[in-house]
Amino acid sequence: MNRRGEAAEALACDYLRGQGLVVTARNYRCRFGEIDVVAREGGTLVFVEVRRRRSETFGGAAASITPAKRSRLIAAARHYLARLGEAPPCRFDALLIRGEPARIEWIRDAFGE
């Protein structure tokens, strides 16, 4: 990961903590893919995809979460949950970071599943 990506994920973690979530993992990797941030909000496990874009050109940050990327995130989350034994309620969120200075948009339940 490059410095810009690391900075975006650090900003995302700080933001999520400020919103009351507890970050439990960063950059969880398995053969299926990677999850940028895993956090807990109460009893819910939250898988967070962090996307940073300088502009809205080519659809911006939200458009960069393609169906293929979504499938890899879901597969990686299943792998993560299998390690826990008993799966808590969970959801997928997207944290979109745009521009300089950074503006953050938090999309809860981004996949609607």
QUIVENFEN-V264913 format. One line per field, one symbol per residue. ss: DSSP state (H for helix, E for strand, - for the rest). Layout:
BEGIN
ss: ???
END
This chain:
BEGIN
ss: --HHHHHHHHHHHHHHHH---EEEEEEEEE--EEEEEEEEE--EEEEEEEEEE---HHHHHHH---HHHHHHHHHHHHHHHHHH-----EEEEEEEEE----EEEEE------
END
